[in-house]
Amino acid sequence: MADLMTTIGALTLKNPIMPASGTFSEELSEVFNLDCLGAHVTKTITRGKRAGNPSPRVCEVDGAMLNSIGIPSKGADWFLKNNVPFYAAHNAPLVVSISANTADEFARFAEEVSVPGVAAIEVNISCPNIEDDGKAFAMRPGPTGEVIRRMRSATCLPLWAKLSPNTGDVVEVAQAAEAAGADALVAANTMLAIAIDARTGRVKLGNVMGGLSGPSLKPITLRMTYQCARAVAIPVIGCGGITTIDDVLEYLIAGARAVQVGTATFISPTTMPRLVCELDHALEARGLASVDALVGTVKHADEAISLAEYA
């Protein structure tokens, strides 16, 4: 068997497969053993209760899904009382995804969720910054760095900065997060999009626009993963459109040390455990002893490739 272990900063994961925030819940424990995953990533939570966006919240488009959930949340108190104890009974490390409206709120929230049982915090900086006219923190290096810097002073837990594909400055944003103290990057969140019903002329989401996820997003987030892995020294976690084992391999080759699976779980709830098994077989078939042996091995067009590599 190949060694599937990977390291994300100070965390050692038994394998590089984990859920994307918002696509994973305790109910999946009735479908498969949650401890087969490298880590557990919660849906994004907010400090206070939040109702979320008006319906319809989800619609299908060609090769993808649009969602405008609006981060519904039962609040920090509920999460700490009910969710953390549930995951404490499992071996995989728990990564808590959090959202806030300002850098100071992010810092206070990070301190509140830094409790036993939480292994890392995923920082959803793709959400609007009310101190910057509603622009998402991850759109620009300055606000990104400020959030991570404030959080770094408030918690000793590892911080994973979840980037946005809606920025044209992804490398600069990634470097700002690293400089401010982020321990890893997640590339990336959903892309802002819209769907319209041609028959009725109506938008398909209650909140008009939503986040695009699924296979159609993969070339964009794979590109972001490649760019970020070359630009920073901290680990990058690839996220976007992962359905097959080849998708996983592509992200690892591009430089990711782990991947997050999202939309595919809605289609088939056993996608993640299937990918864990298939990754072991894929590495062995390539004569690779570990995940590390594949990370960052991308070749460019002018590099010679032997026919044996396609065997």
C-alpha positions in Angstrom: 0.0 0.0 0.0 1.1 3.6 -0.7 1.6 6.1 2.1 -1.4 8.4 1.8 -0.3 10.7 4.7 0.1 14.4 4.0 1.1 17.4 6.2 -0.8 20.7 6.3 1.5 22.8 8.4 1.6 21.3 11.9 -1.3 18.9 11.1 -0.6 15.4 9.8 -3.6 13.9 7.9 -3.9 10.2 7.2 -4.8 11.0 3.6 -5.4 14.2 1.5 -9.2 13.8 1.0 -11.5 16.0 3.0 -14.9 17.8 2.5 -15.4 21.3 1.2 -17.1 23.6 3.7 -20.9 23.6 3.3 -21.1 20.1 1.8 -20.5 18.0 4.9 -22.5 17.2 8.0 -22.9 14.7 10.8 -25.6 12.8 8.9 -23.0 11.4 6.5 -21.9 9.2 9.4 -24.9 7.1 8.6 -23.5 6.5 5.1 -19.8 5.8 5.7 -17.2 5.8 8.4 -16.2 9.5 8.8 -12.7 8.5 10.1 -11.7 7.3 6.6 -11.2 11.0 5.7 -8.1 13.0 6.2 -10.0 15.8 8.0 -13.5 17.0 8.7 -14.4 20.5 7.6 -17.6 22.0 8.9 -20.0 24.2 7.1 -19.2 27.9 7.7 -20.6 29.2 10.9 -21.2 32.7 12.2 -21.1 34.0 15.8 -24.8 34.8 15.9 -27.8 33.1 14.4 -28.3 33.6 10.7 -31.3 32.7 8.6 -29.6 32.6 5.2 -30.8 33.7 1.8 -34.4 33.5 0.3 -35.3 30.4 -1.7 -34.7 29.0 -4.2 -31.1 28.6 -3.0 -29.7 26.0 -5.4 -30.1 25.3 -9.1 -28.3 23.1 -11.7 -26.5 24.5 -14.7 -24.5 22.7 -17.4 -21.7 20.9 -15.7 -22.1 22.7 -12.4 -24.3 23.9 -9.6 -25.2 27.3 -8.4 -25.9 28.0 -4.8 -26.9 31.0 -2.8 -27.3 29.6 0.7 -26.3 32.7 2.6 -24.5 30.9 5.4 -27.4 30.0 7.6 -26.1 29.3 11.1 -27.3 28.4 14.5 -24.5 30.4 16.0 -21.3 29.8 17.9 -22.9 28.6 21.2 -24.8 25.9 19.4 -21.8 24.8 17.5 -19.6 24.5 20.5 -22.2 22.7 22.5 -23.5 20.3 19.9 -21.1 19.9 16.9 -17.7 19.9 18.6 -18.6 17.0 20.9 -19.9 15.0 18.0 -16.6 15.3 16.1 -14.6 14.7 19.3 -15.7 11.0 19.0 -13.8 10.7 15.7 -10.1 10.5 15.0 -9.9 12.8 12.0 -9.0 16.4 12.9 -11.8 18.9 13.0 -11.4 22.1 10.9 -14.0 24.8 11.7 -14.9 27.2 8.9 -15.9 30.6 10.2 -17.3 33.9 8.7 -17.5 37.4 10.0 -18.2 40.9 8.8 -15.0 42.7 10.0 -11.4 41.8 10.8 -12.0 42.4 14.5 -15.1 40.1 14.5 -13.0 37.4 12.8 -10.4 37.7 15.5 -12.9 37.5 18.4 -14.6 34.6 16.7 -11.3 32.7 16.2 -10.6 33.1 19.9 -14.1 31.7 20.8 -13.7 28.6 18.7 -10.2 27.8 19.8 -11.3 25.1 22.1 -10.2 21.5 22.7 -11.4 19.3 19.8 -10.8 22.0 17.1 -7.6 21.3 15.2 -7.7 24.3 12.7 -9.7 27.2 11.6 -10.7 27.7 7.9 -11.1 31.4 7.3 -13.9 32.1 4.9 -12.6 35.5 3.6 -14.7 35.2 0.5 -17.5 36.8 2.5 -18.3 40.6 2.3 -16.3 43.1 4.3 -18.7 45.7 5.7 -15.7 48.0 6.4 -14.9 48.0 2.7 -18.2 48.7 1.0 -19.1 45.0 1.0 -16.1 43.8 -1.1 -15.0 40.3 -0.1 -11.8 40.3 2.0 -10.2 37.8 -0.4 -10.6 40.2 -3.4 -7.5 42.2 -2.4 -4.2 41.6 -0.5 -4.7 44.4 2.1 -8.0 43.2 3.6 -6.8 39.6 3.4 -3.7 40.3 5.3 -5.5 42.4 7.9 -8.0 39.6 8.7 -5.3 36.9 9.0 -3.1 39.2 11.1 -5.8 40.0 13.6 -6.7 36.3 13.8 -3.1 35.2 14.2 -2.9 37.4 17.3 -6.1 35.9 18.7 -5.4 32.1 18.3 -2.6 29.6 18.3 -4.6 27.2 16.1 -3.6 26.8 12.4 -5.3 29.2 10.1 -6.4 28.1 6.6 -7.3 31.0 4.3 -10.0 30.1 1.8 -9.4 32.2 -1.3 -11.8 33.5 -3.9 -11.7 32.8 -7.7 -13.4 36.2 -8.2 -10.1 38.1 -7.7 -7.6 38.9 -10.4 -4.9 39.2 -7.8 -4.8 35.6 -6.5 -1.0 35.4 -6.1 -0.8 38.7 -4.3 -3.7 37.7 -2.0 -2.1 34.4 -1.3 1.2 36.0 -0.5 -0.5 38.5 1.8 -2.2 35.7 3.7 1.1 33.9 4.1 2.9 37.0 5.3 0.2 37.7 7.8 0.5 34.2 9.4 -1.8 31.8 7.5 -0.7 28.2 7.8 -2.3 27.0 4.6 -4.4 28.2 1.7 -7.6 26.7 0.2 -7.9 27.4 -3.5 -10.7 28.1 -3.8 -14.3 29.0 -3.0 -17.1 29.3 -5.6 -17.2 31.7 -8.5 -19.9 34.4 -8.6 -22.4 33.5 -11.4 -26.0 33.8 -12.4 -28.6 31.6 -14.1 -31.8 32.7 -16.0 -34.7 30.7 -17.1 -35.2 31.5 -20.8 -38.8 30.5 -20.8 -39.9 32.8 -17.9 -37.1 35.4 -18.0 -36.7 34.9 -14.2 -33.4 34.4 -12.4 -33.2 30.9 -10.9 -31.9 31.9 -7.5 -33.8 33.9 -4.9 -30.8 36.0 -4.2 -30.2 36.6 -8.0 -26.5 35.6 -8.0 -24.8 32.6 -6.4 -21.6 30.6 -6.3 -20.7 28.3 -9.2 -19.2 24.9 -8.1 -18.7 21.5 -9.8 -16.7 20.3 -12.8 -17.0 23.5 -14.7 -15.1 25.4 -12.0 -12.2 23.0 -11.9 -9.9 24.5 -14.6 -10.1 27.8 -12.8 -9.4 26.5 -9.3 -6.7 24.1 -10.6 -5.0 27.1 -12.2 -5.2 29.0 -8.9 -3.8 26.0 -7.0 -0.8 25.9 -9.5 -0.2 29.6 -9.2 -0.4 29.7 -5.4 1.8 26.6 -4.9 4.5 28.3 -6.9 4.2 31.6 -5.1 4.0 30.6 -1.4 5.9 28.2 1.0 2.8 27.2 3.0 0.7 24.2 1.9 -2.1 24.7 -0.7 -5.4 22.7 -0.5 -7.1 22.3 -3.9 -10.9 22.7 -4.1 -13.2 22.9 -7.0 -14.9 20.3 -9.3 -13.3 17.2 -7.9 -15.3 14.1 -8.9 -12.9 11.5 -10.1 -9.5 10.2 -9.0 -7.9 11.9 -12.0 -9.2 15.2 -10.6 -7.4 14.5 -7.3 -4.2 13.5 -9.1 -4.3 16.7 -11.2 -4.5 18.9 -8.1 -1.7 17.0 -6.4 0.5 17.3 -9.5 -0.3 21.0 -9.7 1.1 21.4 -6.1 -1.7 20.8 -3.7 -1.0 18.8 -0.6 -4.6 17.9 -0.1 -8.0 18.4 -1.7 -11.5 19.2 -0.7 -14.6 17.6 -2.3 -17.9 19.4 -2.5 -20.5 19.2 -5.1 -19.7 15.6 -6.0 -20.9 14.6 -2.5 -24.4 15.9 -3.3 -24.5 13.6 -6.3 -23.0 10.6 -4.6 -22.5 10.7 -0.8 -19.8 8.1 -0.9 -17.5 10.0 -3.3 -14.9 10.8 -0.7 -14.3 7.3 0.7 -14.3 6.1 -2.9 -11.5 8.6 -3.8 -9.5 7.5 -0.7 -9.5 3.9 -2.0 -8.8 4.9 -5.6 -5.9 7.2 -4.6 -4.1 4.2 -3.0 -4.5 2.2 -6.2 -3.6 5.1 -8.4 -0.3 5.7 -6.6 0.6 2.0 -6.7 -0.2 1.8 -10.4 2.3 4.7 -11.0 4.9 3.0 -8.9 4.8 5.9 -6.3 5.3 5.1 -2.6 3.5 8.2 -1.2 1.4 11.2 -1.9 4.5 13.3 -1.4 6.1 11.7 -4.4 3.3 13.2 -6.6 2.9 16.7 -5.2 4.1 19.5 -7.4 5.4 17.2 -10.2 3.7 19.1 -13.0 5.5 19.1 -16.4 5.5 21.9 -18.9 5.0 21.6 -22.6 8.7 21.8 -23.4 9.7 19.0 -21.1 10.3 15.5 -22.5 7.8 12.9 -21.4 8.5 9.2 -21.9 5.9 6.9 -23.3 6.4 4.8 -20.2 4.6 7.4 -18.1 1.4 6.7 -20.0 1.5 3.0 -19.4 
